[in-house]
Amino acid sequence: MNQKPVVPYTSQFAMLLGFTGASFIIGALLLGWVAADILKVPSSKIADALIKPENVQFSRIANTLFAFVSFFIPAWVVAAISYKKSFSALGFKTAISIKQVAIVGAISFGALFLNGSFAAINEMIPMPASFLAEARKLEASYQKTMLAMANMKQLSDLFIGLLVIAVAPAIFEEVLFRAGLQRILFGLTKHAAISIIIASILFSAIHGSYFGFLPRLALGIVLGLIYYLTNNLWLAILMHFLNNAVVVIQLYVYNQMGKPIKEAMEESMPIWYGIFGLLIVIPAFIYLTKESRQRLAAQAVTLDNESMD
């Protein structure tokens, strides 16, 4: 049963924007202060110090804590102020069926081909040469940071990499963009498509990658649909984790084989692969919709029976 908020959605939206902005500033300041103190480098050298191999463990912990402060805390605080049961309002519900997990797994598999297709389309969009040059610089910087965090030589490094690059971002980002932003936008507009698209655009934009914008936009829409159809954040988190875990495992395998691990981050696939992805994703979503409706109907019957007793 959905809870009724004690705070209007307009106020929730304003609080979420304010808390998120403040959390980003506070998180960045804390990260800079702690990094400068522990790594013994001036503020201007922190970015370079964080990607050095000897600082990889600190970099992983610091980035995870920054994501927790910047993404998770604002959305949770807004939910705690607005609802009696904050985690339930965000969508942290234990009622998950094996069927739903299997369907999300199928969607995740199909989405790999969709993302690859959108990455190819993204590269084909004509843009000014000066813009593309700057975009490539940002992309190179982003990849350098990710490759430093994904430096995995042992099996234990793989597990740490999965926690830092797959599990933590999946939880923290879904709490902000789906359980926070999308939920509030839906409450404001009453339009699922509008709330999903806006949240997905911001989800993609915040990664700061032009060449990965369309793939992450598509991923955000898929995640938004899962959250909207099931009202269960754990399923969106599972989908997000599976998407990230594939990249982490690829990085580990490439490292073990002595191949350039930069190739593992290459997202682009032939455009026609998107058709194959759609042939998997569309039926899976149709089945997920039916499964979710059946579960909601069963829960409604159970609640009615309990109220009569």
C-alpha positions as a printed Julia matrix, in Angstrom:
309×3 Matrix{Float64}:
   0.0     0.0     0.0
   1.38    3.4    -0.94
   1.81    5.89    1.87
   0.35    9.37    1.7
   3.03   12.03    2.16
   2.7    14.5     5.02
   4.7    17.03    2.95
   3.46   18.23   -0.5
   5.41   17.07   -3.54
   6.35   20.65   -4.4
   8.07   20.98   -1.05
   9.68   17.57   -1.46
  11.06   18.63   -4.83
  12.5    21.85   -3.42
  14.03   19.99   -0.48
  15.55   17.35   -2.73
  17.19   19.98   -4.95
  18.48   21.92   -1.93
  19.74   18.92    0.01
  21.38   17.38   -3.07
  23.18   20.61   -3.94
  24.35   21.06   -0.36
  25.43   17.42   -0.13
  27.5    17.7    -3.3
  29.3    20.76   -1.96
  29.84   19.29    1.51
  30.9    15.93    0.06
  33.4    17.54   -2.3
  34.86   19.72    0.46
  35.17   16.78    2.85
  36.7    14.58    0.17
  39.22   17.26   -0.72
  40.14   17.95    2.9
  40.52   14.28    3.84
  42.39   13.4     0.64
  44.82   16.3     1.07
  45.49   15.3     4.67
  45.88   11.55    4.14
  47.67   11.62    0.79
  49.82   14.6     1.81
  49.24   16.53   -1.41
  48.01   20.08   -2.11
  44.4    20.55   -3.2
  45.44   21.16   -6.81
  47.07   17.7    -6.99
  44.29   15.62   -5.42
  42.76   14.47   -8.72
  46.13   13.17   -9.96
  46.91   11.54   -6.61
  43.62    9.64   -6.5
  44.34    7.75   -9.73
  47.8     6.56   -8.69
  47.99    2.77   -8.13
  49.25    3.15   -4.56
  46.16    5.18   -3.65
  43.57    2.96   -5.3
  42.07    1.64   -2.04
  41.66    5.15   -0.64
  40.16    6.3    -3.94
  37.58    3.51   -3.85
  36.54    4.29   -0.27
  36.47    8.05   -0.88
  34.33    7.78   -4.02
  31.91    5.41   -2.29
  31.51    7.73    0.68
  31.05   10.72   -1.63
  28.3     8.88   -3.52
  26.62    7.96   -0.22
  26.64   11.56    1.01
  25.68   13.1    -2.34
  23.06   10.61   -3.6
  21.66    8.51   -0.78
  21.46   11.01    2.09
  19.42   13.75    0.31
  16.72   11.38   -0.98
  16.47    9.53    2.34
  16.23   12.76    4.36
  13.4    14.02    2.15
  11.57   10.69    2.53
  12.14   10.68    6.31
  10.62   14.17    6.57
   7.72   13.4     4.22
   6.61    9.92    5.28
   6.12    7.9     8.45
   8.01    4.97    6.94
  10.81    6.42    4.82
  12.36    3.22    3.46
   8.98    1.8     2.47
   8.14    5.09    0.73
  11.39    4.91   -1.24
  10.48    1.43   -2.47
  12.63   -0.79   -0.28
  10.2    -3.7    -0.17
  11.01   -7.32    0.6
   8.24   -8.86   -1.52
  10.2    -9.95   -4.6
   9.39  -13.05   -6.6
  11.83  -15.33   -8.4
   9.93  -14.54  -11.59
  10.59  -10.83  -11.19
  14.3   -11.45  -10.61
  14.47  -13.65  -13.71
  12.63  -11.06  -15.81
  14.94   -8.27  -14.66
  17.89  -10.5   -15.54
  16.48  -10.91  -19.06
  15.92   -7.15  -19.36
  19.49   -6.55  -18.23
  20.8    -8.89  -20.92
  18.74   -7.25  -23.66
  19.68   -3.78  -22.42
  23.37   -4.53  -23.07
  22.63   -4.64  -26.81
  20.37   -1.58  -26.63
  23.08    0.41  -24.84
  25.68   -0.66  -27.4
  23.41    0.42  -30.22
  22.7     3.8   -28.61
  26.44    4.29  -28.07
  26.98    3.9   -31.82
  24.18    6.39  -32.54
  25.67    8.8   -30.0
  28.97    8.78  -31.9
  27.19    9.55  -35.19
  25.55   12.77  -33.99
  27.22   15.69  -35.78
  28.75   18.16  -33.34
  31.3    21.01  -33.65
  34.9    19.82  -33.63
  35.75   22.04  -30.65
  32.92   20.5   -28.6
  33.99   16.95  -29.5
  37.59   17.73  -28.54
  36.5    18.88  -25.08
  34.14   15.91  -24.76
  36.98   13.51  -25.53
  39.14   15.16  -22.85
  36.38   14.7   -20.28
  35.85   11.12  -21.45
  39.57   10.36  -21.14
  39.61   11.81  -17.62
  36.54    9.78  -16.64
  38.01    6.57  -18.06
  41.33    7.2   -16.32
  39.54    7.47  -12.98
  37.45    4.36  -13.62
  40.44    2.33  -14.78
  42.36    3.31  -11.65
  39.48    2.18   -9.42
  39.08   -1.0   -11.5
  42.72   -2.07  -11.21
  42.1    -5.71  -10.26
  44.92   -8.25  -10.13
  43.49  -10.78   -7.66
  40.11  -12.37   -7.07
  39.74  -10.33   -3.89
  40.18   -7.18   -6.01
  37.26   -8.34   -8.16
  34.98   -8.57   -5.12
  36.06   -5.12   -3.96
  35.56   -3.78   -7.47
  32.04   -5.22   -7.58
  31.22   -3.59   -4.24
  32.64   -0.18   -5.16
  31.74    0.06   -8.86
  28.63   -2.12   -9.07
  26.83   -2.47   -5.72
  27.37    0.98   -4.15
  26.51    3.07   -7.24
  23.49    0.87   -7.95
  22.05    1.51   -4.48
  22.98    5.18   -4.06
  22.09    6.33   -7.59
  18.77    4.47   -7.64
  17.79    5.99   -4.31
  18.35    9.52   -5.67
  17.17    9.25   -9.27
  14.37    6.7    -9.04
  13.16    6.66   -5.41
  13.85   10.36   -4.98
  13.57   12.38   -8.18
  11.33   10.13  -10.3
   8.94    9.43   -7.42
   8.54   13.13   -6.61
   8.18   14.15  -10.27
   5.46   11.54  -10.72
   3.69   12.92   -7.67
   3.87   16.4    -9.18
   2.96   15.63  -12.8
   0.94   12.4   -12.52
   2.63   11.38  -15.78
   4.92    8.35  -15.63
   6.63    9.11  -18.96
   7.52   12.68  -17.97
   8.92   11.67  -14.6
  10.93    8.77  -16.05
  12.42   10.79  -18.93
  13.4    13.81  -16.82
  14.99   11.62  -14.14
  16.8     9.62  -16.84
  18.17   12.74  -18.54
  19.59   14.01  -15.25
  20.88   10.53  -14.38
  22.82   10.42  -17.63
  23.98   14.03  -17.48
  25.45   13.74  -14.0
  27.97   11.16  -15.25
  29.53   13.9   -17.36
  30.09   11.71  -20.42
  28.88   13.01  -23.8
  29.75    9.78  -25.66
  27.88    7.76  -23.05
  24.88   10.1   -22.79
  22.4     8.17  -24.97
  23.33    4.72  -23.56
  22.89    5.98  -19.99
  19.68    7.75  -20.96
  18.34    4.45  -22.32
  19.52    2.66  -19.18
  17.81    5.27  -17.02
  14.52    4.81  -18.88
  14.72    1.03  -18.42
  15.46    1.47  -14.71
  12.64    3.99  -14.4
  10.16    1.62  -16.03
  11.15   -1.2   -13.69
  10.67    1.05  -10.67
   7.36    2.42  -11.94
   5.88   -0.96  -12.86
   6.93   -2.8    -9.7
   7.14    0.02   -7.14
  10.07   -1.98   -5.76
  13.43   -0.22   -5.68
  15.34   -3.46   -5.12
  14.52   -4.61   -8.65
  15.84   -1.36  -10.16
  18.94   -1.74   -8.0
  19.36   -5.32   -9.23
  19.14   -4.17  -12.87
  21.64   -1.37  -12.23
  24.01   -3.75  -10.45
  23.91   -6.31  -13.27
  24.67   -3.58  -15.82
  27.7    -2.37  -13.83
  28.86   -5.86  -12.86
  29.25   -6.89  -16.51
  31.77   -4.07  -17.02
  33.65   -4.87  -13.79
  33.94   -8.55  -14.68
  35.09   -7.66  -18.2
  37.78   -5.39  -16.74
  38.96   -8.18  -14.46
  39.05  -10.78  -17.26
  40.91   -8.43  -19.6
  43.41   -7.71  -16.82
  44.01  -11.42  -16.22
  44.45  -12.06  -19.94
  46.92   -9.18  -20.31
  44.67   -7.39  -22.79
  44.23   -3.59  -22.76
  41.47   -3.13  -20.19
  40.44    0.11  -21.9
  38.79   -2.08  -24.54
  36.45   -3.47  -21.88
  34.93   -0.01  -21.44
  34.09    0.28  -25.14
  30.28    0.46  -25.27
  29.65    0.86  -29.0
  28.06   -2.0   -30.97
  26.55   -2.19  -34.47
  23.25   -0.3   -34.51
  21.27   -3.33  -35.63
  22.14   -5.04  -32.32
  19.49   -2.76  -30.84
  16.8    -4.74  -32.7
  17.98   -7.92  -30.98
  17.91   -6.07  -27.66
  14.34   -4.88  -28.24
  13.22   -8.45  -29.06
  14.31   -9.37  -25.54
  13.42   -6.24  -23.59
   9.88   -5.62  -24.9
   8.46   -9.11  -24.15
  10.24   -9.07  -20.79
   8.59   -5.79  -19.86
   5.17   -7.1   -20.95
   5.68  -10.12  -18.72
   6.96   -7.93  -15.86
   3.83   -5.76  -16.13
   1.55   -8.81  -15.86
   3.56  -10.27  -12.99
   3.55   -6.97  -11.07
  -0.21   -6.51  -11.52
  -0.86  -10.01  -10.25
   1.3    -9.4    -7.18
  -0.37   -6.06   -6.45
  -3.82   -7.66   -6.8
  -2.83  -10.48   -4.45
  -1.48   -7.98   -1.91
  -4.72   -5.97   -2.11
  -6.78   -9.11   -1.39
  -4.55   -9.96    1.56
  -4.92   -6.45    3.02
  -8.71   -6.58    2.59
  -8.85   -9.93    4.39
  -6.68   -8.6     7.22
  -8.87   -5.51    7.62
 -12.0    -7.7     7.88
 -10.51   -9.92   10.61
